[in-house]
Amino acid sequence: MKRAEILKKAEELVNGDRHEDYGDALLNHERIADGWNCIVKGAIASHGYLTEGHVILMMDWVKTARLLNKIEHQDSWIDKCGYSSLGGEFTTEGEK
């Protein structure tokens, strides 16, 4: 795929399906920033740094922020389940 084709496809998605599913891009990213700031603050307070589990929470929050625009978007619900399963695994490694 050539760069012009990639840019054309990206423009179609950003102004089409993505806008419909996730709403206004600025508002969506403001919501994501709000959630991520909360997660980072908690991570620094509890661990002094971000862990893999915190990154999972951040990725889950992206899906949550998107669902605030269109709660019936099934892909985001499925992705949240996937992130939760990874988070559970990452934060219990070494336990039997």
CORJOCOR-V784014 format. One record per helix or strand of 2 or more residues. SS is the DSSP state (H for helix, E for strand). FROM is the first residue (numbers start at 1). TO is the last residue. Records with the same first field share a line. If there is no record, write none. Layout:
SS = FROM-TO ; FROM-TO
This chain:
H = 3-15 ; 17-22 ; 25-46 ; 52-67 ; 74-90
